[in-house]
Amino acid sequence: MLQHSTIPLMRAWNSWSNRPAEMVFLPLGVRITPVLYSTRSKTTSAIEPRRDMVRLGRHTIDGSLIELETELSGTTVAFSTTKTDPFAIRGSWNGKVSAEWGLRFWLTLAISSDGGEVVVHDAGRNITLLKVGTRFVAVATAEAPVHVTGHETIDALRADFEENGYFYTATRRSEAPLIALRFNLEMMRQGAYAAGVADSAELAIAKAQACLAADAPAAIADAQTGVFEGALDAMRDVVAWNTIWDETNARSYTAVTRIWNLGKFAVWFNDQIFAALLAGVFDADLARENMATAMAGATPQGNIACIVTSNDAWVDRSQLPFGALVVWQLYQRTGERSMIQASYEALVRNRRWWQDNRDPDGFGLLSCGTSDVGEGLYKGTAFAARNETGMDNSATHDEAIYDPVTRTLSTFDLGLNCAAALDAEMLSKMAAVLGKHDDAREFAALAERQRTLISQTLWDESRGIFANRQRRGGFVRSLSPTSFYPLLCGAATPAQAARLLEHLSDETTFGGDFVLPNATRDGPAFADNVYWRGRIWPNVNYMVWLGLRRYGFVAEASKLASQSYDLFMKNWRYDRIAAENYNAVTGEAMDQGDTDPFYIWAAMLPLMAASEIVDFDPWTGWTMGHAGRDVVLGPMVSPSGTLELVVKSGTLVMTLNGRAALKTDLRTTLSRIVFANGRVACTIAPVSEAGFIELPGLALGDVLAARINGQDINYVSGGDGIRVMIAEHAEDRRLDVYFSSSSAH
């Protein structure tokens, strides 16, 4: 019977488990698990990153290409899996480096099902067959295995190898709950298999054999070449590899990392919404799944829990309220109102909870705390309260005192208050879309009040920077990049914003080759280089970048995006490390033992780089930047379908769903882009040299009107569409083209 029938069909075969080389057909719970055995060390490996050496390679979201390498006792084996049919996969292996005689290094394909159904191997046909309910799964291999054994579990197979070695034949079977097809790297240094699913045994066998015989599909194209090469590819791989199946809650979600041993599942609120943001670049369904996982932490009290795992639930505290920001970005990227509807009520309750529970003096600004609910670890302690910022050991908390009466820290936390102001602003936008006008006014007023209080209360004029502050006293000495968050929420005055930029480039505070350190370089905590005491955090860089863009600090934002990309690629390009945090002096990722090497929000570093070209900005919507440098970018999700972009020889060409939709040679940024029935529109940033915007597929007779800032303009036939000439200008200008809905657009 079908176990998980709600998974989209093209994602049904995928690397769902904590064994990344294991392919799982989720609807039936059928697994094909590579298991390695080294006679040299008398050890086995099921290829688990928590225990084994694994280099995670390319991985598409739908699992149509999955690549990795692993090492056991000095021998390196590469695996690849492809599929062009939702019900068939083709896997292969290649022994790249041998550290012992290949005859004694074994590679085994273990075939089993979660339901424990009997697997049957037909040696005459070299077919392994499994029936689950009324459906059949057949596995064919390019060469017949040297040896076939039967076991109850993967652990039993591994025990057989480790206790009995590679000569042992007493476990030889043709029927068992797990059939092990054994190959060795002397006779089968390279090999392949295929699996097919069908509603009869013969059809499943035919599908597997046809898939095995077919040539491997053409290699997938790079998702980003030219400027910021590989940024989009890296984002895709980090999202896809960390997307797993949560058996406890019967859901697909993108974990913080598939490497940490945090129980059967683990959900941090902020990490999960950032996973949704990243997934939304490629797959709207996966973004929805991740947001639903984040919203599942909503409590009866109103807050969204800080973390929920199979071992614990920190319901007494939350995390920075960035949820509405991410939902609004996803709404802009997909154009789907359901993105807002699904999360709105939980986010509204969460935002009101903050005001009701973390403003003990009724001043209007918030302090971190820990409520008297639940049984979470550290509940009722200063550490639990610090968890609400996510920056658990940050030096900005060193002077904060926990008050057991109010259950809050003694400080106004700058990052928290900026996130809360931004959250209210985004909720106001969401409410307006949903027609909830009272809510829209409530949250707009709340955002404005908090912005004013941040600007007036948390600005330290003597240092020319924003900082945490005691509720009844002065400013906290230690700083972090949250000092720039008032740009993110719009709280900084122009004069304050200008002074902030001085600190951004000052190499005694936050400037330098590797940025942004989460303690000033001249502060005592910087040398600690432990977690939030001096290291660089991708999620923080992203928020500062977003704030710089909001204030129009384009050059500074682009520099931060470029530095963040370089930092990421330093560790990714050769070692495939996507780190939780980074050393701010050397840029190294793994110089600290408590840094995870494949963390979801690491992909926010290349996200900034890709977003310099195409973005869905919270304030200016769909944007595209043309700096004249060659680039190929895509595919990615847009409100008008699958988007791809190419800049070559000075001309930008954007395609939607495989058809050219816009061409331009203007060296500028187009924002507030709209492709809707009967209308194409965009805001054109200042341009220093005249050029054109061309709309392919539109005939002259299709166009009803073309206007710049509301005034009719001329247009001509150009290329395979219409062309509008844009003169040099120093201010933003709005282009609107209206056409008959029967045309190509």
N, C-alpha and C positions, 0 to 999 in steps of 0.2 A: 504494500500500500504506500501511497505517497506520504512522505513525512513532512516536507516543507515545500508546499506547492505554491507559496506566494512569492518565491524568489523569481525575479525576471529571468526568462528562459536563457538568454545569452550569458547569464552569470551562473547558471546551474552547476556546470563543471567549473571548479575553481580551487584555489589554494586556501580552503576555508579553515584549516586547523592550525594548531601551533607547530605543525611540521610542514614547513613551506614547500617541500618537494612532494608532499602527499597531495594527490588530486582526489577531490571528493565530488561525487554527483549528489548534490544536497537533497534533491527531491526523494531519492531512494536511500540515502545514507550509505552509499557504496564508496569504498576507499581503495585507491591504488597507492601503496606506501613503499617507496624505496627504502631498503635496509642494507647497510654496508657492514662487511665483516673483514677485519684485518687479522690474519694469522700471526703477523709480526707482533702485535700487541695483545692479541686474543680479546679484542674489544669490538663491539658493534656500535653502529650509529643509525638512528632513525632520522637524522638530519634535523636537529632541533637547535635553534640559535642559542637557547639558554645553556646548552651543554656542549655544542659542537661548533667547529669553525664553519661558518656559512657566509658566503658573499652573495647578497641578494642582487640580482641583475634587473633586467627590464621586466615590466609587468603591466599589461594593459588592464584597465578597470574590469572589462568583461572576461578576462582570462584567455583571450585569443592568442596571447603570447606570454609565456612565463619562462624566465631564465634564472638559473642560480648556479653557483659552484660551491662545493664543500670539500673539506679535507679530513681524512682520518689516517692517523699515523703516518703522515707525510705524503700519502697518495691523494691526488686531487681529481675529482670527477665533476664534470659539468652536466647539468640537466637542462632540457628544453621541452616545453609543451606548447602545442599549437592546436587550434581548432577553427574550422570554418562552418561547422554544423553544430547547433546547440546540443545535439545528442551524441556527438563523437569527438574524441580527442586523440591526438597522436603525440606520444612522448618519445624522447630519445636521450641517450647518455653518451658521454665521450670521456674516456679515461685520459686525462691530460698529462698527469705526472704520476709516475709509479715509484714508490719507495720500497717495494718488495716485489718478489716474483708474482706476476699477474695471476698465475694459476691459483695462488693462495689468497688473493684478494677478491672477495665475492660481493657481487651486487645482486640483490634479491628484490623482486617485485612481489609484495604481499597484497593479496586481493581478499577483501573482507567486506562485511556490511555491519552497520550498527545494530541491526536486528538479529544478528547471529545466524542468518540463513546459511545453508550448506553451499559451499563453492565446489564445483566439479571441474576437474581438468581432464580433457580428452587428448591424450598424447598423440593418437593417430592423426587428429586434425590440427594439433597444436593450438587448441582453443580452450580457454578457461571460461566457464559459464556460471552465472549466478542469477537466480530468480528471486525477485522481491515482489510479493503480491502477484500481480498478473504480468509484471514487466520483467524483461530479461536484459542482462548486461553481459556482453561477451568481450573477452580480451584476447587479442592475437599478438604474437611477437614475431619479429623479423626472422629470428633464429629460434629453434627449439631450445628450451632451457636445458642445462646440463643435468639438472636434478630438480625434482619437484617434491616438496614436503608439505605435510598438513599439521596445523596447530590450532589451538583455541584462541590465541591472542598474539599481538605483536611482541609482548613481553616473553611469551613462551618461545616464539621463534628466536628472539635474541638470546634467551637462556640456552637454547639448543646449540647455537653457534658457540657461545662463550664457554659452555661446559663440555661440548663434544667435538668442537673443531669442524673443519670443512670436509673431512672424509666420512663422517658419520652418516649412515643410511637408514637407521632404525625408524626415523620419523617420516620415511617416504610414504606418501599418501596421494591419492587422486581425488579424495573427497574429504572436506573438513570445513569448519567455520572460517578458517583462513588457509588459503593455498599460497605457498611460497614458490615462486618461479626463480630458480637460482642460476645465475650466470657468473662467470669469472672474467677478470680483465686480461687474461692471457688469450682465451678463446674468443671472447666477445668484448674487446676493448671499446668498441662502439656497438650500440644496439638501439633497437626501437621497439615500441609497442603501440597498439591502438586499442581503444575501447569504444564500443558502440552500444547504444540503448535502443530497444524496440519492444514491440508488443508480441513478438514471437521469437523463439530461439534462433531460427534460421535468418530472420531479418536482422537480428542483433549481430549475428556472426558475419553476415554479408556486409553490414555497415562497418564493423571493425576491420574486416579484411580490405574493404575498399579504401578506408581511411589510411590504413597502413601502406597500401600500395601507391596511393597518390603522392605526387611530389609535395614536398613541404611547401606551404604557402609562401608567397613572396614576402620578404622581410618588411616589417612595418617601417614607414617613413619616420624620420626624426620629427618630433613634435615642435622643436625650435632649433633653427640654425641661424647663423649670422650673429647679430648682436645678441648678447646674453644667451649664447648657444647652450642648449641642454636644460634651460631653466624649466620649461614646461614638461619636458621628459622626466626630470627629477621629481617634480610635484606629483605627476601621475604615478611614478613607481612607489613613492613613499605612501601615497594614499592606498594604492592597490595592495601592496604587501601588508599593510596594517589593517586591511579590511578582512575580518574573520567572522566566524559564526559563533554566537553566544548560545550555547546549548541550554543553559539555565533559563534564559528568558526567551528562547526560540526566536532570535532576531539576528539579522546581519548588522554589523556596525564597524566603524573604523576605530580601532583601539588606539590608545595613546602610543602603544608599541606592542608588537607581538612577542617581544623578547622578555619583558619583565615578568616575574612570577608573582602576580598580584591576586591570585585566586582564579576562579572560573571566569570571572569578568571583572572589569574595573572601569568606572566612568567618573572622570573629573568633569565638572560642568564646563569650565572654560576650554579645556582640551577638546571636549566633545563638540562644542560649537565651532571651534576652529577647524576640526575635522570636517564638519558640515560645509564650512566656507570653502575649504580646499576641494572637497569632493564635488561641490557644485560647479567647479570649473569644467568638469568632465561629464558628470552624470547627475541629473536633477533627482532621480529616484534615490541614489545613494545619499545625496544631501538631505533629502527628506527623512531617510532612515536614521541618519546621524542626529538630526534635530529631534526626532521622536525619542531617541535614546537619551538625549540631554534633558528633554522635558519630562521624561519618566522619573526624574529626581525631584519633581515638584512635591512639596509636603503639604499636609493639611493646615500647617501654620501659615503657609503662603510662600516661604522661600523655596528656592531650588537648592537641593543639598549640595554641599561642597564636593563630596565624593560619595559614590555608592559602589561597593564591591560585593563579591560573594561572601566576604568575611566581615564587613562593617559598613555602616552608613553614618556619615557625618551630617546629620540633619540639624544639629544645633548651630551650624554655621553655613554660609554660602560661599560663593566666589564672586569676583568682580562682575557686575551685571553688564556684560557685553553681548548678551543674547539678542536684544533687539537690533543692535548694529548688524550682526551677522544675518539675521532674518531679513532685514531691509536690503542688504547687499544681495542675498539670494533672490529676493523678489525682483530686484532690478535686473539681475542676470537672466532669470528665467521668464520674467513677465507673468508669473503664475500667482494669482491672488491667493491660491490655496497655501502657498508658502507662509503667508501672514496668518491666515485663519487658523492653521494647525497649531501655532505656538502662542497666539496673541494672549489668550486668557491666562496661561501660566506665567507669561512674562509680565503681564499687568499685576498679577497677585504678588509676584516676586518684587517688583519695583515698589509697590505700596508697603510691603513687608519691611524693606530697608528703612523707609521713613518712619514706620511705626516702632521699629525695634532697635535701631542703631543711631538714634538722635536723642540721647538721654536728657539733654538740657533744652530740647525744643528749639535749638538755634537755627537749624536748617542744614547744617553740615553733619556728615556721618563719621562715626568711629567704628572700628572693627570690634566684633564681640563673639560671644558664644552663649546661645540661649539655653535655658534649663529644660531641654527636651532630648529624648533619645538617649542612647548609651554609647555614643561614638568615642573612640580613643581620643584622649587629651581633652575631652569636654570639660569646660569650666576652668581652663588654664589660659595663660597668656599665649602659649603656643597655638592653641586652638583658635584664638582670636586673630592671630597673625595669619592663619591659614586663609582667612577671607580675602586677603590680597593676593594669595598665591605665592607671594615673595616671603616664604616662611622665615628664613634666617637673615633677611635684609637688615643692614645696619640702620636703616630708617626706622626700625622698630626698637633699637637698643635703648632709647630713652622713654619708651612707652611703658606705662605702669598699668597692670591689670587691676580693675576695680571690681571686686566680687559682688558688690551691691548692684551696680548698673550692668555688670557682666560685660563691660566694654573696656577697651584700652583707653588711656588718658588722652590720646592724640586724635586730631582730625587727620585722617589719611588722605593725602593729596590724590593718589591714584584712584582710590575708591570713590572719592567725590567727583572726580572728572568722569569716571566711568558711569556713575549714577546720573550725572547731568546729561551725558550723551545718551544714555539709555532712555531717559525721559523724552529727549528730543526725537529719537527714533520711534518711540512708542506713539508720539504725537503724529508723526508721518503715517505710521501704520494704521492708527485709528481713523485718520482722514480717508484712507483708501477703503476702509471697511464701513465708512459712513457713521462712525461713532464720534459725533462732533463734540459732545460733552467731554469725552475722554481726550480728544485731541486738544481741546482748550486747557484741560486740567494739566496734561503732561507738558504742553508748551510753556505754561506758566511756571511749572515746577522747574523745568530746565533753565528758564531765564533767571529764576530766583537763585538757583544753585550757581549758575555762571557768575552772577554778580557777587555772591558770597565768596566764591573761590578767588575772584580777582581782587576783592577788597581785603580778605582775611588771610589768604595763604600766599600772598606775594610778600617776599622779604626784600624790601627796598634796599637794605644795606648791602645785600649780596647780588641784587638784581636777578633774582630767580624765585620760582615757586618752591615751597617746601612743606613738609608735614609740620604741624604745630600743636602744641599742648592746648587742650580746650581752655585751660585757665592760665595760660602762660605764653612763653616765647616759642621761637622756631626750633625745630630739631636740627642738630648740626649736620647729620649725614644726609646725603642726597642720592637720588637714583634717577634714571631717565624718566621716571614719572613726573619729574619737574617740567617736562615738555608736554605732558598730557593736557594742560589747559588749551593748547593749540587744537587738540583732538576734539574737545567739547565746545570750543569757541569762547572760552572764558577770558583769554588774554586780550588786553587792550593792544592797539598797534604799538604803543611804546613798550609795553611789557614783551610783546612778541619779538621786537627788534633786539632787546637785551638778551632774550633767550638764545638767539642765534649766536651771540658771542660765546656762550658756554658750549654750544654744539661743536664749534671748531676749536675750542681751547684745549690743547693737549695736556694741560694739568688737571682738567676735569673730565670731559667726555669725548674730546677729539682723539685723533690718532689713526694709525693704519687699520686697526681692528676696532670696530665700534658696534654697539654702544655699551661700555662697561656698566654693570649695575652697582657701581660705587664709583665715586670720583677717583681719578688716578692719584690725587694727592691726599686721599682719605685713608685712615688707618685700616679700614676693612678691605681695601683693594688688594692688598698683599695676601690676604687669606686665600683668595682664588678658590672658594668653596661655594658652590651653588650661587646664591644671590649676593654673595659678598665678593664682587669684582668680576664675575664672569658675564659673558654676553648671552642674551636670551632672545631667540627669534621673535617670539610674540611681542616683546617690548619694542624691538626695532620696528616691527610692522606698525604698531600704534603710533609711534613717533613719526614715521614716514607718512602715515595717513593724515596726521595733524599738520605736518609741513605742507602737504598738498592743499589742505583745507584753506590755509592762510595764503596760498599763492606763492609759497617759497619753492618754486619749481626747481631751481638749480640745486638747492640744498637737499630737497627730496630725492632728486635724481642721483646726487652723490651718495646719499645714504643707501639707496637701492643698489647702486653699483658696488659699494663696499660690502653690503650684505651678500650680494651674489658672489663676489670674490671670496668672502669668508666661507660661504657654503661650499663652493667648488673646490677650494683648497683641500677639503676633507672628502668630498664626494667623487671628484673626477677619477681618481685612481683607487680609492679605498672603499667607495660606496658607503660612506658614513654620513648619516643625517642626524646630527647630534642634538640632544636636548639643550645643551649650552656649550659655550666655547671659551677658551682662554683669551683674554683681552690683550695680552702682550704678544703671544706667538700665533694666535689663531688656531691652535690645536684643539681638537675635540676630546681626545681620549687621554689627556694628561691627568685626569681625575677619575678614580675608580667608580665614582657614583654617578657618572654621566652615561645616559643611555645612548647607544650608537645608532638607533633607528627610530627616532621619535617623531610623532606626527607633525608637531608644530615647527620642526626644522624646515619643513617645506614652505613656511611663510617667508623665508629668506629669498628663495627664487620666485615666490609669488610676487614680491615687490618688483623684481626685475621684469617679469612677464607683464605685470600691470602697468609698467611704464609705457608699454606698447598698446595693450588693450586692457581696459579696466571697466568695472561697474562701480563707480564712485558713489558714496552715500549722498553727496550733495550735487554732483554734476552728472550723475547717471552714466550711461554708456559712453565711453571715451576711447579715442584712438589717437596715438601720438605718432607723427611722421617726422623723424629727425634726419632722414636722408640716408641712413645706413641700411644696408641690405639685411633682410630678415625673412625667415619663413616661420610662421606661428600657427599652430592649430593641429587638429580640430579642438574646439572648445564650445561650450554651451553659450547661446545668446538668446534674447527674447524672440528672435526671428529664425531660430534654427541653428544648425551646426555652422560655426564660424571658422574660417581660415583666412589668413592674411599673409600677403607677400609684398615685400618692398624690394624692387630690383631696378637698377638704372634710374633711380630717383622717383619712380612711380609706385605708389601704394595701390594694391588691388585687394579688395575684400570680397570674399565669396561667402554666400549663405546657401547652405544645402547644395553645395557643388556648383552654384551658378554665380558668376560675377555680379556683384550688387553695387559696388562703388569703386571708382578709381580717382586718384588725385595726385598731383605733383606738388601740392602746397606743403611747405615745411612748417607745420604747425600742429596744433591739437584740435581735433573735432570732439565736441562733447554734446551731451543731451541728445544723442543720436536716436532717431525714431525711424523704424521701418514698419509701417502699419498699412492696412488696406487703404490705398489711394493717397498715401502721403509718405514722403521721405523728408526728414528734417535734421538739422544739426546746428550747433553753435560753433562758429569758426573763430578760434583765438586769433590775436593779431598776427599778421603776416608781413614780412619785410620785402617779399617779392611776389608779384602777381602770378597766378596759376589757374588751374581748372579743377572742377569737380565734375566727374562724368558718372552718369547713371546708366549702366548697360541694360539693354532689354527694353528701354523706353523709346518708342518712336515719337517723332515730333507731334503727330496727331493725337497721341495718348495724353499729352500734357495739358492740363486745364489752367495751371498758373504756376509761375515761379517767382518767388519774392525774396528780397533781402531786407530784413528789418521792416517787413510789411509793405515794402514798395516793390512794384512789378519790375522785373529785370528781363533782359533778353537771354535767350538760350538758342543753341544751334545743334544740329546733328553732329555727333562726334563719335568716332569709333563705331561701336555697335549699339549706341544709345544716344542720349542727349548730353550736351556739355554746357556747363555754366562757367563763365569766366569770372574769376574773383580778383578784384584789384587789391593792391597793397593797402593795408589799413592798420590803425593803431589801437582799435578797440574791438571787443567781441562783436560779432555780427551773426544774426540768425538767418539761416537759409531754410526756406520751406518750398517744397515742390509738390504740387497736387496733380494727380493723374487719374484717369479712368480705372476703376478697379479691375477691369478685364485684362489689363496689361500684365506683363511678366512679373512686376513687383507686387 
